């Protein structure tokens, strides 16, 4: 049997249309979340090391620009830490935690809907089976015969089995999708926790101990203007300076 055969919608009974809507909704949500989480997955260690190098050179504005142009929650946490790098430990920690609390619900968005689809789909399939059986008993009562052959109820049996199988198949796929996305979210949350602790240690301990960068690129020294000193009493040194013109 071809699973992509649209005649299953007719053979499965009226509950196949809600099941089809759930499967379509779950597929759209899964693709959107997978692309969103993949976009936010960056090379965390390399990104943080680059930000540290810029911060050691006191190029904080450039580091903030890099964070602004980098997608994902990791860059947002680093950006929040850089904005408060001159504050004390309590305020810096609160800024990092506040940004993490903002980013985590964004990562977990629509995962609850996919989990709900995994729970509801088997129930809808079972409901379709029960409706098919009720229809079969009603047909038996209307026929008025004490017994009925299998051929007269074969369509209803097929309808019940198709509805149940469709609900279970949608539930299995939705559960697998939820498990996959949940793993990606947990990986990103772990990266956020590591980055928060790393930036907290760097901004509070390592960065203040780093000496300011010295510009040694030029070979010529800047000219130094001599500052005249007050002549000693009885000395003629002060006459060596030209008098100001009136």
Secondary structure, 3 states (H helix, E strand, C coil): CCCCCCCHHHHCCCHHHHHHHHHHHHHHHHHHHHHHHHHHCCCHHHHHHHHHHHHHCCCHHHHHHHHHHCCCHHHHHHHHHHHCCCCCHHHHHHHHHHHHHHHHHHHCCCHHHHHHHHHHHHHHHHHHHHHHHHHHHHHHHHHCCCCCCHHHHHHHHHHHHHHHHHHHHHHHHHHHHHHHHHHHHHHHHHHHHHHHHHHHHHHHHHHHHCCCCCCCCCCCCCCCCCCCCCCCCCCCHHHHCCCCCC
